Amino acid sequence: LVLSAYLSSPDTDNGDAPLSAHWMRAVNLAQIAELARIRTHREEDHPTLGSAVKVGVKDEEAFEVLQLLVGVLNETGRILQEMGTNSLGVWLRETLERAKGHGFQVVRELASTFPAFRDIHEIDGEPVYLLKKAFWLVTNVALRYQDEQMSFTTPSTEGFPIFADNVVPSEFIFSRFVSTRAHELSKSTDSDKAWLSEWTEPELDAWIWNEAKGPGLRDVERIAEKGTVYY
């Protein structure tokens, strides 16, 4: 979607660049469907005339995905414009400069500023914080700029948790894991788990994701919930 947005947009300096605040606030469902190559209708046989006549039927699942995408983009663009910021990239750079290397501060600001990054759910009256996208974004910034001289200090990711989403718990259940913390798993006397003591939770997450794409695990049914942009 991001690549399509850039490739299909003309060079411009008037604020209409793809993923600028103005573009995100104004983009609509039809535009996102075209950029993401998502078909909004499917052909089916006519209910009375049979296969000789095809009719277009609205794809409800496709529309749900598109509405979620457009909602996030429009809302994020609106918030950025109300703050007088041209893009999410500009906002992130300024936030990184203020954070002075404190990764958790950047995560907090992402979650408190943009609802799309606020993966928080209440269970039995207690808040459960996922914040996968915020942790994932800050981690990727840290990896990308760790050896470069920038206007900001590369954010520290020490202590970051696993990137909780719908894949990780599905794989844990399938593999009969009972704990997500690498240092707890490493306490086992089994020599085949000793290597976990040197891993961070994001690194464990990357390993789980890689394993999940392998033979036999790709077909494991994932936890699924409609109407959410959490994952």
C-alpha positions as CSV (number, residue, x, y, z in Angstrom):
1,L,0.0,0.0,0.0
2,V,2.8,2.5,1.0
3,L,4.8,1.6,-2.1
4,S,1.8,1.9,-4.4
5,A,1.0,5.3,-2.9
6,Y,4.4,6.6,-3.7
7,L,4.7,5.1,-7.1
8,S,1.3,6.4,-8.2
9,S,1.7,9.9,-6.9
10,P,3.3,12.7,-9.0
11,D,6.2,14.7,-7.6
12,T,4.7,17.5,-5.6
13,D,5.7,20.0,-2.9
14,N,2.2,21.3,-2.2
15,G,1.5,19.0,0.7
16,D,-0.3,16.3,-1.3
17,A,2.6,13.9,-1.2
18,P,1.6,10.3,-0.3
19,L,1.3,9.8,3.5
20,S,1.4,13.5,4.1
21,A,-1.1,14.7,6.7
22,H,-3.2,16.3,4.0
23,W,-3.2,13.2,1.9
24,M,-4.0,10.9,4.8
25,R,-6.9,13.1,6.0
26,A,-8.4,13.3,2.5
27,V,-7.9,9.8,1.1
28,N,-11.0,7.7,0.6
29,L,-12.1,4.1,0.3
30,A,-12.0,3.9,-3.4
31,Q,-8.4,5.3,-3.6
32,I,-7.2,2.8,-1.0
33,A,-8.9,-0.1,-2.7
34,E,-7.1,0.8,-5.9
35,L,-3.7,1.3,-4.3
36,A,-3.9,-1.9,-2.3
37,R,-5.4,-3.8,-5.2
38,I,-8.3,-5.0,-3.1
39,R,-11.4,-6.0,-5.1
40,T,-14.5,-4.7,-3.4
41,H,-16.9,-7.0,-5.4
42,R,-16.9,-10.6,-6.5
43,E,-18.8,-12.2,-9.3
44,E,-21.5,-14.8,-8.6
45,D,-24.1,-16.6,-10.7
46,H,-27.4,-14.8,-11.0
47,P,-29.8,-16.2,-8.3
48,T,-32.5,-17.1,-10.9
49,L,-30.8,-17.0,-14.3
50,G,-27.9,-19.2,-13.2
51,S,-24.3,-19.2,-14.6
52,A,-25.4,-17.6,-17.9
53,V,-25.5,-14.2,-16.1
54,K,-23.0,-13.0,-13.5
55,V,-23.8,-10.4,-10.9
56,G,-21.5,-8.3,-8.8
57,V,-21.7,-9.0,-5.0
58,K,-20.2,-6.7,-2.4
59,D,-17.3,-8.3,-0.6
60,E,-18.1,-7.5,3.1
61,E,-14.7,-8.6,4.4
62,A,-12.9,-6.5,1.9
63,F,-15.0,-3.5,2.8
64,E,-14.3,-4.0,6.4
65,V,-10.5,-4.0,5.9
66,L,-10.7,-0.9,3.6
67,Q,-12.9,1.0,6.1
68,L,-10.4,0.2,8.9
69,L,-7.5,1.4,6.8
70,V,-9.3,4.6,5.7
71,G,-10.4,5.3,9.2
72,V,-6.8,5.1,10.6
73,L,-5.4,7.2,7.8
74,N,-8.1,9.9,8.0
75,E,-7.9,10.1,11.8
76,T,-4.1,10.2,11.8
77,G,-4.0,12.9,9.1
78,R,-6.5,15.0,11.0
79,I,-4.5,14.8,14.3
80,L,-1.3,15.7,12.5
81,Q,-2.9,18.7,10.8
82,E,-4.5,19.9,14.0
83,M,-0.9,19.9,15.5
84,G,0.4,21.7,12.5
85,T,2.7,18.8,11.5
86,N,3.1,17.9,7.8
87,S,3.5,14.2,8.2
88,L,3.9,11.3,10.6
89,G,7.6,11.1,9.7
90,V,8.1,14.7,10.8
91,W,6.2,14.1,14.0
92,L,8.3,11.0,14.7
93,R,11.6,12.8,14.1
94,E,10.6,15.6,16.5
95,T,9.5,13.1,19.1
96,L,12.8,11.2,18.8
97,E,14.7,14.4,19.3
98,R,12.8,15.2,22.5
99,A,13.1,11.6,23.8
100,K,16.9,11.7,23.8
101,G,17.2,8.0,23.3
102,H,14.4,6.9,25.7
103,G,12.5,4.4,23.6
104,F,9.7,3.9,26.1
105,Q,9.0,7.7,25.9
106,V,8.5,7.4,22.2
107,V,6.2,4.5,22.6
108,R,4.1,6.4,25.2
109,E,3.8,9.4,22.9
110,L,2.8,7.3,19.9
111,A,0.1,5.6,22.0
112,S,-1.2,8.8,23.7
113,T,-1.2,10.9,20.5
114,F,-2.6,8.4,17.9
115,P,-5.5,6.1,18.6
116,A,-4.2,3.7,15.9
117,F,-1.2,3.0,18.1
118,R,-3.2,2.6,21.3
119,D,-3.6,-1.2,21.5
120,I,-5.1,-1.2,25.0
121,H,-8.0,-3.5,26.0
122,E,-9.8,-3.9,29.3
123,I,-10.3,-7.4,30.7
124,D,-12.2,-7.8,34.1
125,G,-11.7,-4.1,34.8
126,E,-7.9,-4.2,34.2
127,P,-6.2,-2.6,31.2
128,V,-4.1,-4.9,29.1
129,Y,-1.4,-3.1,27.1
130,L,-0.3,-4.6,23.8
131,L,1.1,-1.5,21.9
132,K,2.6,-3.8,19.3
133,K,2.8,-1.3,16.5
134,A,4.4,1.4,18.7
135,F,7.0,-1.0,20.0
136,W,7.6,-2.4,16.6
137,L,8.0,1.0,15.0
138,V,10.5,2.3,17.6
139,T,12.5,-1.0,17.4
140,N,12.7,-0.7,13.6
141,V,13.9,3.0,13.9
142,A,16.5,1.8,16.4
143,L,17.8,-0.9,14.0
144,R,17.7,1.3,10.9
145,Y,19.7,4.3,12.4
146,Q,21.9,2.6,15.0
147,D,25.1,3.3,13.2
148,E,24.2,6.6,11.6
149,Q,24.6,10.2,12.7
150,M,21.1,11.7,13.0
151,S,19.5,14.8,14.6
152,F,18.1,12.4,17.3
153,T,19.7,9.8,19.6
154,T,18.9,6.3,18.5
155,P,16.1,5.1,20.8
156,S,17.0,2.4,23.3
157,T,14.9,-0.8,23.1
158,E,16.2,-2.3,26.3
159,G,13.3,-3.9,28.2
160,F,10.9,-3.9,25.2
161,P,8.4,-6.8,25.4
162,I,7.4,-9.2,22.7
163,F,5.3,-7.7,19.9
164,A,2.0,-9.2,21.0
165,D,-0.4,-9.9,18.1
166,N,-2.6,-12.6,16.8
167,V,0.2,-14.8,15.5
168,V,2.3,-15.1,18.7
169,P,-0.4,-16.6,21.0
170,S,-1.6,-18.9,18.3
171,E,1.9,-20.3,17.9
172,F,2.4,-20.5,21.6
173,I,-0.8,-22.5,22.1
174,F,0.1,-24.8,19.2
175,S,3.6,-25.3,20.5
176,R,2.4,-25.7,24.1
177,F,4.5,-22.7,25.3
178,V,3.5,-21.6,28.8
179,S,5.7,-18.5,29.1
180,T,6.6,-15.7,26.7
181,R,9.7,-14.4,28.5
182,A,13.0,-15.6,27.1
183,H,14.9,-15.4,30.4
184,E,12.3,-17.6,32.1
185,L,12.5,-20.2,29.4
186,S,16.3,-20.1,29.7
187,K,16.2,-21.3,33.3
188,S,15.4,-24.7,32.1
189,T,18.2,-27.3,32.5
190,D,17.7,-28.4,29.0
191,S,20.7,-27.5,27.0
192,D,18.6,-26.8,23.9
193,K,17.0,-23.8,25.6
194,A,20.2,-22.2,26.9
195,W,20.6,-19.9,23.9
196,L,17.4,-18.1,25.0
197,S,19.2,-16.5,27.9
198,E,20.9,-14.1,25.4
199,W,17.8,-13.1,23.5
200,T,15.6,-10.2,24.0
201,E,11.9,-10.6,23.7
202,P,11.7,-8.8,20.3
203,E,14.4,-11.2,19.0
204,L,12.3,-14.1,20.4
205,D,9.3,-12.6,18.6
206,A,11.2,-12.6,15.3
207,W,12.2,-16.2,15.7
208,I,8.5,-17.2,16.4
209,W,7.4,-15.3,13.3
210,N,10.0,-17.1,11.2
211,E,9.0,-20.4,12.6
212,A,5.3,-19.7,12.0
213,K,6.1,-19.4,8.3
214,G,7.6,-22.8,8.1
215,P,6.0,-26.1,6.9
216,G,3.2,-27.3,9.2
217,L,2.9,-24.0,11.1
218,R,1.7,-21.7,8.3
219,D,-1.6,-23.5,8.3
220,V,-2.2,-23.1,12.1
221,E,-5.4,-21.2,12.6
222,R,-4.7,-17.7,13.9
223,I,-6.6,-15.9,16.6
224,A,-8.9,-13.6,14.6
225,E,-11.1,-10.7,15.6
226,K,-13.0,-8.4,13.3
227,G,-13.4,-4.7,13.6
228,T,-10.0,-4.0,15.1
229,V,-6.7,-2.4,14.0
230,Y,-4.8,-3.8,16.9
231,Y,-2.6,-6.1,14.9
